[in-house]
């Protein structure tokens, strides 16, 4: 009886291992759903997911955004975004819409963090829309369905983290990125 049990386990266990491996391959990593672009002097470089600092850089960019302690009263226009991207800046681009509650509920797909500009003191620009605006403009639409709103840097889509971004700059230095 014990020999039959061992025989059955010997046959079944490899199937569990194969199924587990297939399931693991199907789950995309959170970090594969994100692209980080580093802008330097008008050039843009995509940070490789395999870079040893990719995860640390992403988490720090998100923290600067999610721990913002105030809104910013600057009107964002395309020229400002262009100017920022011609200096030193980091842009995080998500393949799916994210939701947060800072300073009020909002949906976003991009973060732009300038590191060399008048507004480089912890300012984070976000492409997205506040929930109340989305509901006012398109009440029957789910936020995930309207990328025309969510994928744009809009007029007042700025938050400020007055703690600044020294940890972010430290990570970039570890990556051998010249900051000044």
DOMIKOL-958526 format. One line per 2 residues: number of its first residue (from 1); their letters; for each residue x, y, z of N, C-alpha, C, O, CB. Coordinates in steps of 0.1 Angstrom, whole numbers. Last residue first. Glycine has a CB too. Layout:
N
NUM	a	X:Y:Z:X:Y:Z:X:Y:Z:X:Y:Z:X:Y:Z; ...;
***
This chain:
180
180	xx	249:677:-113:252:691:-115:265:693:-122:269:704:-124:252:698:-102; 246:649:-116:235:657:-113:237:672:-115:228:679:-119:230:655:-99;
178	xx	254:620:-134:259:633:-130:247:642:-128:238:643:-136:268:639:-140; 250:587:-124:244:598:-131:249:611:-125:248:614:-113:228:597:-130;
176	xx	257:563:-112:267:571:-119:261:581:-128:267:584:-139:276:562:-127; 239:552:-95:238:548:-108:248:555:-117:248:553:-130:224:550:-114;
174	xx	244:567:-72:248:553:-72:248:547:-86:256:538:-89:240:545:-62; 231:590:-81:246:590:-80:251:576:-79:262:573:-85:250:598:-67;
172	xx	205:581:-79:210:584:-92:225:585:-92:232:581:-101:205:598:-97; 203:579:-51:201:567:-60:207:569:-74:215:561:-79:187:562:-61;
170	xx	205:606:-44:215:596:-40:215:583:-48:225:578:-51:213:593:-25; 182:616:-55:194:620:-61:206:611:-56:215:608:-64:198:635:-56;
168	xx	164:604:-38:163:601:-52:176:605:-59:181:597:-67:151:609:-58; 171:615:-14:173:601:-15:172:597:-30:179:588:-34:162:593:-7;
166	xx	163:643:-18:178:639:-16:180:624:-18:190:620:-23:182:643:-3; 140:658:-25:143:645:-31:158:641:-30:163:635:-39:140:647:-46;
164	xx	118:673:-1:127:673:-12:130:659:-17:122:650:-15:140:679:-7; 99:678:17:111:671:22:121:670:11:133:666:14:107:656:27;
162	xx	78:688:3:87:698:8:99:691:15:109:698:19:81:707:18; 65:679:-25:70:672:-14:81:680:-8:93:680:-12:76:657:-17;
160	xx	37:689:-43:51:693:-37:54:685:-25:45:683:-16:51:708:-34; 21:684:-74:22:683:-59:36:686:-55:45:685:-63:17:669:-54;
158	xx	1:692:-102:14:693:-95:12:691:-80:3:696:-74:21:707:-98; -19:699:-123:-15:685:-119:-1:685:-113:9:679:-119:-16:675:-130;
156	xx	-31:720:-135:-28:721:-120:-24:707:-115:-25:705:-103:-39:727:-112; -32:714:-163:-29:727:-158:-24:727:-144:-14:733:-140:-40:736:-160;
154	xx	-19:680:-170:-29:691:-171:-25:703:-162:-15:703:-155:-42:686:-166; -5:657:-188:-1:666:-178:-10:678:-180:-9:685:-190:15:671:-179;
152	xx	-25:628:-196:-20:642:-199:-15:649:-187:-21:647:-176:-31:650:-206; -39:605:-193:-25:604:-198:-19:617:-202:-10:618:-210:-25:595:-210;
150	xx	-65:609:-186:-56:604:-176:-41:604:-180:-32:605:-172:-59:590:-172; -79:619:-208:-78:627:-196:-66:622:-187:-58:630:-182:-90:626:-188;
148	xx	-76:598:-226:-73:611:-230:-72:621:-219:-64:630:-219:-85:616:-240; -83:574:-213:-69:578:-213:-67:592:-218:-56:597:-216:-62:568:-221;
146	xx	-109:563:-199:-106:575:-206:-92:580:-205:-88:588:-196:-115:586:-200; -112:540:-184:-116:540:-198:-112:552:-206:-113:552:-218:-131:538:-199;
144	xx	-106:542:-158:-97:534:-166:-100:534:-181:-92:530:-189:-97:519:-161; -129:556:-148:-116:563:-150:-106:555:-159:-99:561:-167:-109:565:-136;
142	xx	-159:551:-165:-150:546:-155:-136:552:-158:-132:554:-169:-148:530:-155; -185:574:-172:-172:567:-176:-164:563:-164:-162:570:-154:-164:577:-184;
140	xx	-206:589:-166:-209:575:-168:-196:567:-172:-197:555:-174:-219:573:-179; -197:616:-163:-202:609:-152:-204:594:-154:-204:586:-144:-215:614:-147;
138	xx	-175:635:-172:-179:623:-179:-185:613:-168:-178:604:-165:-168:616:-187; -171:658:-156:-170:659:-171:-176:647:-178:-183:648:-189:-156:660:-175;
136	xx	-175:649:-130:-182:660:-135:-183:661:-150:-193:663:-156:-176:673:-129; -157:627:-129:-172:625:-127:-180:636:-132:-191:635:-137:-175:622:-113;
134	xx	-133:641:-133:-137:631:-142:-152:628:-141:-159:627:-151:-129:618:-139; -133:657:-110:-134:663:-124:-138:653:-134:-146:656:-143:-120:669:-127;
132	xx	-132:639:-89:-144:647:-90:-145:654:-104:-156:656:-109:-143:658:-79; -107:627:-94:-119:619:-95:-131:628:-97:-140:625:-105:-121:610:-83;
130	xx	-83:644:-114:-90:642:-101:-103:635:-103:-110:638:-113:-91:655:-93; -61:628:-137:-72:637:-134:-78:633:-120:-78:622:-116:-83:634:-145;
128	xx	-28:629:-152:-40:623:-147:-51:632:-145:-51:643:-150:-37:616:-134; 5:631:-147:-5:630:-158:-17:622:-153:-16:611:-149:1:623:-171;
126	xx	21:652:-124:15:639:-127:5:641:-139:-2:651:-140:7:634:-115; 51:665:-112:40:667:-121:34:653:-123:41:643:-125:45:673:-134;
124	xx	65:673:-82:61:662:-90:49:666:-98:39:669:-93:58:649:-81; 91:690:-65:79:691:-73:77:678:-81:86:673:-87:79:703:-83;
122	xx	114:692:-52:104:682:-47:91:683:-54:81:677:-50:102:685:-32; 126:713:-66:127:712:-51:117:703:-45:112:705:-34:126:726:-45;
120	xx	126:723:-92:132:710:-89:134:707:-74:142:700:-70:145:709:-96; 117:746:-105:107:738:-98:113:724:-93:105:715:-92:94:736:-106;
118	xx	138:755:-120:134:763:-109:124:755:-100:123:758:-88:127:776:-114; 158:725:-125:149:736:-130:144:744:-118:147:740:-106:136:729:-137;
116	xx	166:696:-122:174:708:-126:164:718:-132:163:718:-144:185:704:-136; 148:676:-118:159:676:-109:168:688:-112:177:691:-104:167:664:-110;
114	xx	113:669:-120:124:676:-124:135:677:-114:133:677:-102:120:691:-128; 94:641:-126:101:648:-114:114:655:-120:124:649:-123:106:637:-104;
112	xx	64:630:-135:76:637:-140:82:645:-128:75:653:-122:72:646:-152; 44:602:-139:50:611:-130:62:617:-136:70:610:-143:54:604:-116;
110	xx	14:588:-153:28:593:-154:31:602:-143:23:609:-137:29:600:-168; -12:581:-148:-4:572:-155:10:576:-157:19:568:-161:-10:570:-169;
108	xx	-39:584:-123:-27:589:-130:-20:578:-137:-21:566:-134:-18:596:-120; -66:597:-105:-61:587:-113:-49:592:-121:-50:603:-126:-72:581:-122;
106	xx	-74:607:-71:-70:610:-85:-65:597:-91:-61:588:-85:-60:621:-85; -88:621:-42:-88:609:-51:-84:614:-65:-90:623:-71:-101:602:-51;
104	xx	-65:646:-29:-78:640:-30:-78:629:-40:-68:628:-48:-89:651:-34; -39:649:-31:-44:654:-19:-59:650:-18:-65:651:-7:-43:669:-17;
102	xx	-41:614:-28:-34:626:-24:-36:637:-35:-36:634:-46:-19:624:-23; -50:588:-32:-59:598:-25:-51:610:-21:-55:617:-11:-65:591:-13;
100	xx	-48:571:-64:-43:575:-51:-52:585:-44:-61:590:-51:-29:580:-51; -45:547:-89:-54:556:-82:-47:559:-68:-41:550:-62:-68:550:-80;
98	xx	-33:541:-123:-31:540:-108:-41:550:-101:-44:561:-107:-17:542:-104; -36:523:-153:-40:535:-145:-39:532:-130:-43:521:-125:-54:539:-148;
96	xx	-7:508:-167:-21:507:-162:-23:520:-154:-14:526:-148:-24:494:-154; 19:513:-173:11:508:-184:-4:506:-180:-13:504:-188:16:494:-188;
94	xx	34:544:-163:27:531:-160:19:526:-171:13:534:-179:19:534:-147; 64:560:-163:52:558:-171:47:544:-168:54:534:-169:56:559:-186;
92	xx	82:585:-149:78:572:-146:65:570:-154:55:578:-153:76:569:-131; 110:605:-156:96:603:-158:93:588:-156:100:579:-162:92:607:-173;
90	xx	133:628:-143:129:614:-143:114:614:-146:106:621:-140:132:607:-130; 157:652:-155:144:648:-149:142:633:-151:149:626:-159:133:656:-156;
88	xx	176:678:-165:177:665:-159:164:663:-152:159:670:-143:189:666:-148; 164:692:-195:174:693:-185:176:679:-179:177:669:-186:170:704:-174;
86	xx	143:688:-212:156:691:-218:167:693:-208:179:694:-212:154:704:-226; 121:684:-196:127:672:-202:140:675:-210:147:666:-213:117:666:-212;
84	xx	115:711:-190:120:702:-179:127:690:-185:137:685:-180:108:697:-170; 106:720:-214:118:726:-208:124:717:-198:136:715:-197:115:740:-202;
82	xx	83:705:-217:94:704:-227:107:709:-221:117:702:-222:90:711:-239; 68:715:-196:71:701:-196:83:699:-205:92:691:-202:59:693:-200;
80	xx	66:742:-205:73:739:-192:77:724:-192:88:721:-188:63:742:-180; 51:739:-228:65:744:-229:73:741:-216:85:738:-217:64:760:-231;
78	xx	26:730:-219:35:721:-227:49:726:-228:59:718:-228:30:719:-241; 21:740:-185:19:741:-199:29:732:-207:39:728:-201:19:756:-204;
76	xx	7:744:-154:15:736:-162:11:738:-177:0:738:-180:14:721:-158; 8:770:-131:1:764:-142:10:757:-151:21:762:-155:-7:776:-150;
74	xx	12:764:-97:18:768:-109:10:762:-120:5:750:-120:33:763:-110; 8:758:-68:0:767:-76:8:773:-88:10:785:-89:-4:779:-66;
72	xx	6:725:-55:15:736:-60:6:745:-69:-3:740:-76:26:730:-69; -3:709:-25:-4:711:-39:5:723:-43:11:730:-34:-19:714:-42;
70	xx	17:690:-1:9:701:-5:7:701:-20:15:695:-27:15:714:0; 32:668:5:24:674:16:17:686:12:11:693:21:34:677:27;
68	xx	36:635:-9:35:650:-11:27:656:0:17:651:5:29:654:-25; 39:609:-10:40:615:3:41:630:2:46:637:11:53:610:10;
66	xx	37:601:-36:26:597:-27:27:604:-13:17:604:-6:26:582:-25; 61:613:-48:48:616:-52:37:614:-41:29:622:-37:44:609:-65;
64	xx	81:600:-34:82:615:-35:68:620:-39:63:630:-34:92:620:-45; 74:574:-38:73:579:-25:73:595:-25:66:601:-18:85:574:-16;
62	xx	79:571:-65:66:569:-61:64:576:-47:54:582:-44:61:555:-60; 107:573:-64:99:583:-72:84:582:-68:78:593:-66:100:579:-88;
60	xx	113:551:-49:116:564:-43:108:575:-51:103:584:-45:131:567:-44; 106:530:-65:99:531:-52:102:545:-46:93:551:-40:104:521:-43;
58	xx	124:534:-87:109:535:-89:102:537:-75:93:546:-75:104:522:-95; 149:530:-74:145:543:-81:130:545:-82:125:555:-80:152:544:-95;
56	xx	146:503:-67:149:514:-56:145:528:-62:139:536:-55:163:514:-52; 144:491:-92:133:490:-82:134:501:-71:124:507:-67:134:476:-75;
54	xx	169:498:-104:156:501:-110:145:502:-99:138:511:-98:152:491:-121; 194:492:-97:188:503:-89:174:506:-94:168:515:-89:197:515:-90;
52	xx	203:472:-114:202:469:-99:195:479:-91:191:477:-80:216:466:-94; 184:468:-143:194:476:-136:192:474:-121:181:473:-116:192:491:-139;
50	xx	164:455:-155:174:446:-149:185:455:-142:193:449:-135:181:438:-160; 150:475:-168:144:468:-156:154:459:-149:152:456:-137:132:459:-161;
48	xx	168:503:-176:166:489:-178:160:483:-166:164:486:-155:179:482:-182; 156:534:-183:163:527:-173:159:512:-175:147:509:-174:160:532:-159;
46	xx	161:551:-213:152:542:-206:160:534:-196:170:528:-200:144:533:-216; 170:584:-218:175:570:-217:165:562:-208:161:567:-198:189:570:-210;
44	xx	171:612:-239:163:604:-230:169:589:-230:171:584:-241:148:604:-234; 186:645:-240:186:630:-244:177:623:-234:175:627:-223:200:624:-244;
42	xx	185:670:-229:178:668:-241:178:653:-246:170:650:-255:183:676:-252; 201:666:-205:205:675:-216:198:672:-229:205:672:-240:220:673:-217;
40	xx	184:637:-198:196:644:-195:200:653:-207:203:647:-218:207:635:-191; 158:618:-184:161:629:-193:174:636:-188:175:640:-177:150:639:-194;
38	xx	150:586:-180:159:596:-175:162:606:-186:168:602:-196:172:589:-168; 121:567:-176:129:575:-185:137:585:-178:131:593:-170:121:581:-197;
36	xx	108:537:-168:114:549:-162:123:555:-173:132:548:-178:122:545:-149; 78:519:-169:90:524:-176:95:536:-170:87:545:-166:86:526:-192;
34	xx	60:491:-157:65:505:-155:77:507:-164:86:499:-166:68:507:-140; 56:465:-156:44:473:-160:48:488:-160:39:496:-161:32:470:-152;
32	xx	77:453:-144:76:452:-159:65:460:-164:64:463:-176:74:437:-163; 71:456:-117:82:464:-123:82:463:-138:87:473:-145:95:461:-117;
30	xx	54:436:-112:49:450:-111:59:459:-118:55:469:-124:47:454:-96; 57:409:-135:62:416:-123:56:430:-123:54:436:-134:78:416:-123;
28	xx	30:388:-145:40:398:-148:44:405:-135:36:408:-126:35:408:-158; 25:355:-143:23:367:-135:34:377:-139:46:375:-136:24:363:-120;
26	xx	33:334:-159:22:342:-164:20:355:-156:15:364:-161:9:334:-163; 53:321:-145:57:328:-157:46:337:-162:48:347:-168:60:318:-168;
24	xx	39:310:-124:49:320:-121:52:328:-133:55:340:-132:61:313:-114; 24:291:-138:17:301:-131:27:313:-128:23:324:-129:10:296:-119;
22	xx	45:274:-146:37:281:-156:29:292:-150:29:303:-156:27:271:-163; 54:264:-122:63:272:-130:55:280:-141:58:292:-143:73:263:-137;
20	xx	31:250:-113:36:261:-105:45:270:-114:45:283:-113:44:256:-93; 30:230:-133:19:240:-131:24:252:-124:20:263:-127:7:233:-124;
18	xx	55:217:-127:53:223:-140:42:233:-139:43:244:-145:49:212:-151; 49:208:-101:60:216:-103:59:224:-117:62:236:-117:73:208:-103;
16	xx	27:191:-105:25:203:-97:37:213:-99:34:225:-100:25:199:-82; 39:171:-121:29:179:-127:26:192:-119:24:203:-124:15:171:-128;
14	xx	57:159:-102:62:167:-113:52:176:-120:55:187:-125:68:158:-124; 37:146:-85:45:158:-80:51:166:-92:51:178:-92:56:153:-71;
12	xx	26:123:-97:18:136:-96:27:148:-93:24:158:-98:8:134:-85; 45:102:-96:39:106:-109:32:120:-108:34:128:-118:28:96:-113;
10	xx	51:101:-70:62:102:-79:57:107:-93:63:115:-100:70:89:-81; 26:95:-59:33:108:-56:44:111:-66:46:122:-70:39:108:-42;
8	xx	23:69:-68:14:79:-72:20:93:-70:19:102:-79:0:78:-64; 45:56:-54:44:56:-69:35:67:-74:38:74:-84:39:42:-74;
6	xx	37:60:-28:49:66:-33:50:67:-48:54:77:-54:62:58:-28; 13:44:-29:13:59:-25:25:66:-30:24:77:-36:11:60:-10;
4	xx	24:19:-34:15:25:-44:14:40:-41:14:48:-51:1:19:-43; 39:15:-11:46:15:-24:37:22:-35:42:30:-43:50:1:-29;
2	xx	19:13:8:28:24:9:36:26:-5:38:37:-9:39:22:20; 8:-12:0:0:0:0:9:13:0:6:22:-7:-9:0:12;
***
